[in-house]
Amino acid sequence: MDNNSSNNAYNRKKEPELNKQLIIDAATEIGAETDWHQVTFQAIADKTGLSKGGIIHHFRNKEELLDELMSQSLSELTY
Protein backbone atom coordinates (compact mmCIF):
# COMPACT_ATOMS: atom_id res chain seq x y z
CA MET A 1 0.00 0.00 0.00
CA ASP A 2 1.19 3.51 -0.80
CA ASN A 3 2.58 5.79 1.92
CA ASN A 4 -0.11 8.31 1.01
CA SER A 5 -2.99 5.92 1.68
CA SER A 6 -4.09 7.71 4.85
CA ASN A 7 -4.09 11.00 2.93
CA ASN A 8 -6.01 9.34 0.09
CA ALA A 9 -8.68 8.14 2.52
CA TYR A 10 -9.18 11.71 3.69
CA ASN A 11 -9.24 13.01 0.12
CA ARG A 12 -11.86 10.45 -0.87
CA LYS A 13 -14.49 12.49 0.95
CA LYS A 14 -13.04 15.98 0.75
CA GLU A 15 -11.47 16.21 -2.69
CA PRO A 16 -13.05 13.88 -5.28
CA GLU A 17 -11.30 15.61 -8.19
CA LEU A 18 -7.94 14.95 -6.55
CA ASN A 19 -8.85 11.28 -6.27
CA LYS A 20 -9.89 11.19 -9.90
CA GLN A 21 -6.50 12.58 -10.88
CA LEU A 22 -4.74 10.11 -8.56
CA ILE A 23 -6.51 7.30 -10.41
CA ILE A 24 -5.53 8.70 -13.79
CA ASP A 25 -1.91 9.20 -12.72
CA ALA A 26 -1.70 5.67 -11.28
CA ALA A 27 -3.18 4.15 -14.45
CA THR A 28 -0.69 6.10 -16.54
CA GLU A 29 2.25 4.92 -14.40
CA ILE A 30 1.12 1.28 -14.42
CA GLY A 31 0.55 1.41 -18.17
CA ALA A 32 3.99 2.93 -18.75
CA GLU A 33 5.65 0.26 -16.60
CA THR A 34 3.80 -2.66 -18.22
CA ASP A 35 0.98 -2.38 -20.74
CA TRP A 36 -2.67 -1.39 -20.74
CA HIS A 37 -3.81 -4.97 -20.05
CA GLN A 38 -2.04 -4.81 -16.69
CA VAL A 39 -3.94 -1.68 -15.68
CA THR A 40 -6.65 -3.11 -13.46
CA PHE A 41 -8.79 -1.43 -10.85
CA GLN A 42 -7.08 -3.65 -8.28
CA ALA A 43 -3.62 -2.50 -9.43
CA ILE A 44 -4.80 1.13 -9.26
CA ALA A 45 -6.28 0.54 -5.79
CA ASP A 46 -3.00 -0.98 -4.62
CA LYS A 47 -1.01 1.97 -5.98
CA THR A 48 -3.28 4.73 -4.65
CA GLY A 49 -4.68 3.27 -1.45
CA LEU A 50 -8.20 3.91 -2.72
CA SER A 51 -10.84 1.18 -2.74
CA LYS A 52 -11.97 -0.44 -5.97
CA GLY A 53 -15.43 0.97 -5.24
CA GLY A 54 -13.92 4.44 -4.98
CA ILE A 55 -12.31 3.99 -8.38
CA ILE A 56 -15.55 2.71 -9.90
CA HIS A 57 -17.27 5.82 -8.49
CA HIS A 58 -15.17 7.87 -10.92
CA PHE A 59 -14.82 5.37 -13.79
CA ARG A 60 -17.35 2.59 -14.39
CA ASN A 61 -14.88 0.60 -16.47
CA LYS A 62 -11.45 0.70 -18.10
CA GLU A 63 -12.88 2.16 -21.29
CA GLU A 64 -14.10 5.25 -19.40
CA LEU A 65 -10.70 5.56 -17.78
CA LEU A 66 -8.95 5.24 -21.13
CA ASP A 67 -11.27 7.87 -22.63
CA GLU A 68 -10.30 10.29 -19.86
CA LEU A 69 -6.61 9.50 -20.29
CA MET A 70 -6.85 10.18 -24.01
CA SER A 71 -8.85 13.36 -23.44
CA GLN A 72 -6.25 14.70 -21.02
CA SER A 73 -3.40 13.74 -23.33
CA LEU A 74 -5.00 15.51 -26.28
CA SER A 75 -5.76 18.53 -24.13
CA GLU A 76 -2.10 18.74 -23.07
CA LEU A 77 -1.00 18.61 -26.70
CA THR A 78 -3.20 21.55 -27.67
CA TYR A 79 -1.76 23.88 -25.01
OpenMM code with the backbone's topology and positions (N, CA, C; nanometers):
from openmm import Vec3, app, unit

residues = "MET ASP ASN ASN SER SER ASN ASN ALA TYR ASN ARG LYS LYS GLU PRO GLU LEU ASN LYS GLN LEU ILE ILE ASP ALA ALA THR GLU ILE GLY ALA GLU THR ASP TRP HIS GLN VAL THR PHE GLN ALA ILE ALA ASP LYS THR GLY LEU SER LYS GLY GLY ILE ILE HIS HIS PHE ARG ASN LYS GLU GLU LEU LEU ASP GLU LEU MET SER GLN SER LEU SER GLU LEU THR TYR".split()
positions = [
    Vec3(0.0840, -0.1181, 0.0000),
    Vec3(0.0000, 0.0000, 0.0000),
    Vec3(0.0880, 0.1239, 0.0000),
    Vec3(0.0464, 0.2261, -0.0638),
    Vec3(0.1188, 0.3513, -0.0801),
    Vec3(0.1303, 0.4253, 0.0525),
    Vec3(0.2397, 0.4990, 0.0710),
    Vec3(0.2577, 0.5790, 0.1922),
    Vec3(0.1513, 0.6858, 0.2070),
    Vec3(0.0888, 0.7266, 0.0975),
    Vec3(-0.0115, 0.8314, 0.1014),
    Vec3(-0.1521, 0.7779, 0.1249),
    Vec3(-0.1653, 0.6505, 0.1582),
    Vec3(-0.2994, 0.5916, 0.1676),
    Vec3(-0.3858, 0.6599, 0.2732),
    Vec3(-0.3278, 0.7025, 0.3853),
    Vec3(-0.4092, 0.7715, 0.4849),
    Vec3(-0.4551, 0.9065, 0.4313),
    Vec3(-0.3694, 0.9746, 0.3563),
    Vec3(-0.4094, 1.0998, 0.2926),
    Vec3(-0.5160, 1.0744, 0.1882),
    Vec3(-0.5035, 0.9667, 0.1126),
    Vec3(-0.6007, 0.9342, 0.0093),
    Vec3(-0.7376, 0.9067, 0.0705),
    Vec3(-0.7410, 0.8415, 0.1875),
    Vec3(-0.8684, 0.8138, 0.2522),
    Vec3(-0.9369, 0.9444, 0.2909),
    Vec3(-0.8611, 1.0409, 0.3363),
    Vec3(-0.9183, 1.1714, 0.3692),
    Vec3(-0.9681, 1.2395, 0.2424),
    Vec3(-0.8887, 1.2356, 0.1376),
    Vec3(-0.9244, 1.3012, 0.0121),
    Vec3(-1.0480, 1.2404, -0.0514),
    Vec3(-1.0712, 1.1130, -0.0271),
    Vec3(-1.1856, 1.0448, -0.0867),
    Vec3(-1.3141, 1.1219, -0.0586),
    Vec3(-1.3275, 1.1763, 0.0595),
    Vec3(-1.4490, 1.2486, 0.0949),
    Vec3(-1.4374, 1.3972, 0.0653),
    Vec3(-1.3197, 1.4539, 0.0814),
    Vec3(-1.3042, 1.5981, 0.0747),
    Vec3(-1.2677, 1.6502, -0.0639),
    Vec3(-1.1965, 1.5710, -0.1411),
    Vec3(-1.1471, 1.6207, -0.2692),
    Vec3(-1.1616, 1.5154, -0.3792),
    Vec3(-1.2845, 1.4932, -0.4274),
    Vec3(-1.3052, 1.3878, -0.5279),
    Vec3(-1.2265, 1.4113, -0.6569),
    Vec3(-1.2057, 1.5363, -0.6970),
    Vec3(-1.1297, 1.5608, -0.8194),
    Vec3(-0.9826, 1.5227, -0.8032),
    Vec3(-0.9304, 1.5393, -0.6822),
    Vec3(-0.7937, 1.4955, -0.6550),
    Vec3(-0.7844, 1.3446, -0.6680),
    Vec3(-0.8841, 1.2729, -0.6151),
    Vec3(-0.8846, 1.1277, -0.6269),
    Vec3(-0.8952, 1.0838, -0.7719),
    Vec3(-0.9763, 1.1523, -0.8488),
    Vec3(-0.9888, 1.1189, -0.9903),
    Vec3(-0.8540, 1.1327, -1.0592),
    Vec3(-0.7811, 1.2387, -1.0279),
    Vec3(-0.6499, 1.2581, -1.0884),
    Vec3(-0.5494, 1.1551, -1.0372),
    Vec3(-0.5599, 1.1165, -0.9092),
    Vec3(-0.4738, 1.0109, -0.8558),
    Vec3(-0.4936, 0.8814, -0.9337),
    Vec3(-0.6180, 0.8502, -0.9641),
    Vec3(-0.6507, 0.7296, -1.0405),
    Vec3(-0.5895, 0.7383, -1.1799),
    Vec3(-0.6066, 0.8505, -1.2443),
    Vec3(-0.5530, 0.8699, -1.3789),
    Vec3(-0.4003, 0.8591, -1.3777),
    Vec3(-0.3377, 0.9237, -1.2815),
    Vec3(-0.1913, 0.9196, -1.2718),
    Vec3(-0.1417, 0.7775, -1.2464),
    Vec3(-0.2093, 0.7049, -1.1576),
    Vec3(-0.1703, 0.5672, -1.1282),
    Vec3(-0.1859, 0.4786, -1.2516),
    Vec3(-0.2958, 0.4939, -1.3231),
    Vec3(-0.3181, 0.4150, -1.4449),
    Vec3(-0.2104, 0.4453, -1.5479),
    Vec3(-0.1734, 0.5710, -1.5596),
    Vec3(-0.0685, 0.6101, -1.6538),
    Vec3(0.0644, 0.5460, -1.6158),
    Vec3(0.0987, 0.5513, -1.4866),
    Vec3(0.2247, 0.4920, -1.4404),
    Vec3(0.2267, 0.3411, -1.4615),
    Vec3(0.1189, 0.2741, -1.4250),
    Vec3(0.1121, 0.1284, -1.4418),
    Vec3(0.1223, 0.0929, -1.5894),
    Vec3(0.0501, 0.1669, -1.6741),
    Vec3(0.0552, 0.1411, -1.8175),
    Vec3(0.1936, 0.1642, -1.8763),
    Vec3(0.2641, 0.2646, -1.8259),
    Vec3(0.3993, 0.2928, -1.8749),
    Vec3(0.4987, 0.1856, -1.8314),
    Vec3(0.4760, 0.1290, -1.7133),
    Vec3(0.5651, 0.0255, -1.6599),
    Vec3(0.5402, -0.1097, -1.7244),
    Vec3(0.4165, -0.1352, -1.7665),
    Vec3(0.3805, -0.2662, -1.8218),
    Vec3(0.3093, -0.2449, -1.9551),
    Vec3(0.1820, -0.2687, -1.9578),
    Vec3(0.0983, -0.2379, -2.0741),
    Vec3(-0.0450, -0.2184, -2.0251),
    Vec3(-0.1314, -0.1739, -2.1143),
    Vec3(-0.2672, -0.1385, -2.0741),
    Vec3(-0.3436, -0.2570, -2.0145),
    Vec3(-0.3109, -0.3785, -2.0567),
    Vec3(-0.3811, -0.4966, -2.0050),
    Vec3(-0.3507, -0.5196, -1.8566),
    Vec3(-0.2396, -0.4665, -1.8093),
    Vec3(-0.2035, -0.4808, -1.6687),
    Vec3(-0.2661, -0.3722, -1.5809),
    Vec3(-0.3282, -0.2742, -1.6433),
    Vec3(-0.3939, -0.1676, -1.5683),
    Vec3(-0.5306, -0.2194, -1.5256),
    Vec3(-0.5380, -0.2621, -1.4013),
    Vec3(-0.6646, -0.3112, -1.3462),
    Vec3(-0.7068, -0.2199, -1.2318),
    Vec3(-0.8337, -0.2235, -1.1977),
    Vec3(-0.8790, -0.1430, -1.0851),
    Vec3(-0.8094, -0.1886, -0.9566),
    Vec3(-0.7796, -0.3164, -0.9461),
    Vec3(-0.7076, -0.3649, -0.8277),
    Vec3(-0.5663, -0.3078, -0.8240),
    Vec3(-0.4978, -0.3058, -0.9381),
    Vec3(-0.3622, -0.2495, -0.9426),
    Vec3(-0.3649, -0.1010, -0.9080),
    Vec3(-0.4662, -0.0297, -0.9570),
    Vec3(-0.4802, 0.1125, -0.9258),
    Vec3(-0.5092, 0.1309, -0.7773),
    Vec3(-0.5956, 0.0475, -0.7220),
    Vec3(-0.6280, 0.0540, -0.5793),
    Vec3(-0.5023, 0.0304, -0.4956),
    Vec3(-0.4237, -0.0688, -0.5354),
    Vec3(-0.3001, -0.0983, -0.4623),
    Vec3(-0.2034, 0.0202, -0.4671),
    Vec3(-0.1946, 0.0856, -0.5802),
    Vec3(-0.1007, 0.1966, -0.5980),
    Vec3(-0.1466, 0.3234, -0.5263),
    Vec3(-0.2772, 0.3471, -0.5205),
    Vec3(-0.3282, 0.4728, -0.4649),
    Vec3(-0.3759, 0.4626, -0.3209),
    Vec3(-0.4095, 0.3422, -0.2773),
    Vec3(-0.4681, 0.3267, -0.1448),
    Vec3(-0.6179, 0.3502, -0.1440),
    Vec3(-0.6756, 0.3753, -0.2602),
    Vec3(-0.8204, 0.3907, -0.2719),
    Vec3(-0.8848, 0.2528, -0.2845),
    Vec3(-1.0119, 0.2447, -0.2554),
    Vec3(-1.0836, 0.1182, -0.2735),
    Vec3(-1.1240, 0.1026, -0.4205),
    Vec3(-1.1474, -0.0217, -0.4609),
    Vec3(-1.1968, -0.0436, -0.5970),
    Vec3(-1.3301, 0.0259, -0.6173),
    Vec3(-1.4143, 0.0267, -0.5158),
    Vec3(-1.5428, 0.0970, -0.5238),
    Vec3(-1.5241, 0.2461, -0.5449),
    Vec3(-1.4226, 0.3025, -0.4802),
    Vec3(-1.3924, 0.4439, -0.4984),
    Vec3(-1.3478, 0.4739, -0.6400),
    Vec3(-1.2751, 0.3821, -0.6993),
    Vec3(-1.2307, 0.3989, -0.8383),
    Vec3(-1.3508, 0.3889, -0.9315),
    Vec3(-1.4361, 0.2903, -0.9069),
    Vec3(-1.5553, 0.2715, -0.9896),
    Vec3(-1.6499, 0.3905, -0.9780),
    Vec3(-1.6471, 0.4601, -0.8656),
    Vec3(-1.7272, 0.5818, -0.8492),
    Vec3(-1.6911, 0.6843, -0.9567),
    Vec3(-1.5641, 0.6909, -0.9927),
    Vec3(-1.5167, 0.7870, -1.0924),
    Vec3(-1.5197, 0.7298, -1.2342),
    Vec3(-1.4901, 0.6013, -1.2474),
    Vec3(-1.4821, 0.5366, -1.3791),
    Vec3(-1.5510, 0.4009, -1.3709),
    Vec3(-1.6591, 0.3842, -1.4447),
    Vec3(-1.7352, 0.2587, -1.4386),
    Vec3(-1.6574, 0.1405, -1.4937),
    Vec3(-1.5646, 0.1675, -1.5861),
    Vec3(-1.4878, 0.0597, -1.6474),
    Vec3(-1.3584, 0.1157, -1.7064),
    Vec3(-1.2738, 0.0265, -1.7556),
    Vec3(-1.1451, 0.0697, -1.8102),
    Vec3(-1.1612, 0.1564, -1.9339),
    Vec3(-1.2664, 0.1356, -2.0093),
    Vec3(-1.2880, 0.2164, -2.1295),
    Vec3(-1.3107, 0.3631, -2.0931),
    Vec3(-1.3898, 0.3872, -1.9865),
    Vec3(-1.4103, 0.5247, -1.9402),
    Vec3(-1.2786, 0.5866, -1.8946),
    Vec3(-1.1999, 0.5085, -1.8244),
    Vec3(-1.0699, 0.5560, -1.7780),
    Vec3(-0.9795, 0.5874, -1.8967),
    Vec3(-0.9764, 0.5000, -1.9945),
    Vec3(-0.8953, 0.5243, -2.1132),
    Vec3(-0.9430, 0.6478, -2.1884),
    Vec3(-1.0734, 0.6669, -2.1989),
    Vec3(-1.1272, 0.7872, -2.2632),
    Vec3(-1.0773, 0.9131, -2.1939),
    Vec3(-1.0771, 0.9121, -2.0615),
    Vec3(-1.0300, 1.0287, -1.9862),
    Vec3(-0.8798, 1.0490, -2.0042),
    Vec3(-0.8050, 0.9400, -2.0051),
    Vec3(-0.6607, 0.9497, -2.0289),
    Vec3(-0.6320, 1.0116, -2.1653),
    Vec3(-0.7042, 0.9656, -2.2653),
    Vec3(-0.6852, 1.0180, -2.4011),
    Vec3(-0.7258, 1.1649, -2.4091),
    Vec3(-0.8366, 1.1985, -2.3447),
    Vec3(-0.8845, 1.3365, -2.3440),
    Vec3(-0.7814, 1.4290, -2.2805),
    Vec3(-0.7266, 1.3876, -2.1678),
    Vec3(-0.6250, 1.4704, -2.1018),
    Vec3(-0.4989, 1.4813, -2.1857),
    Vec3(-0.4601, 1.3716, -2.2482),
    Vec3(-0.3396, 1.3744, -2.3327),
    Vec3(-0.3575, 1.4685, -2.4508),
    Vec3(-0.4735, 1.4611, -2.5141),
    Vec3(-0.4998, 1.5507, -2.6276),
    Vec3(-0.5075, 1.6960, -2.5818),
    Vec3(-0.5646, 1.7171, -2.4668),
    Vec3(-0.5756, 1.8534, -2.4129),
    Vec3(-0.4370, 1.9108, -2.3862),
    Vec3(-0.3466, 1.8296, -2.3334),
    Vec3(-0.2095, 1.8737, -2.3074),
    Vec3(-0.1369, 1.9084, -2.4362),
    Vec3(-0.1647, 1.8358, -2.5424),
    Vec3(-0.0996, 1.8607, -2.6704),
    Vec3(-0.1458, 1.9929, -2.7347),
    Vec3(-0.2674, 2.0335, -2.7042),
    Vec3(-0.3199, 2.1553, -2.7673),
    Vec3(-0.2789, 2.2811, -2.6944),
    Vec3(-0.2185, 2.2691, -2.5741),
    Vec3(-0.1765, 2.3879, -2.5008),
    Vec3(-0.0302, 2.4127, -2.5133),
] * unit.nanometer
topology = app.Topology()
chain = topology.addChain("A")
for resn in residues:
    res = topology.addResidue(resn, chain)
    for name in ("N", "CA", "C"):
        topology.addAtom(name, app.Element.getBySymbol(name[0]), res)
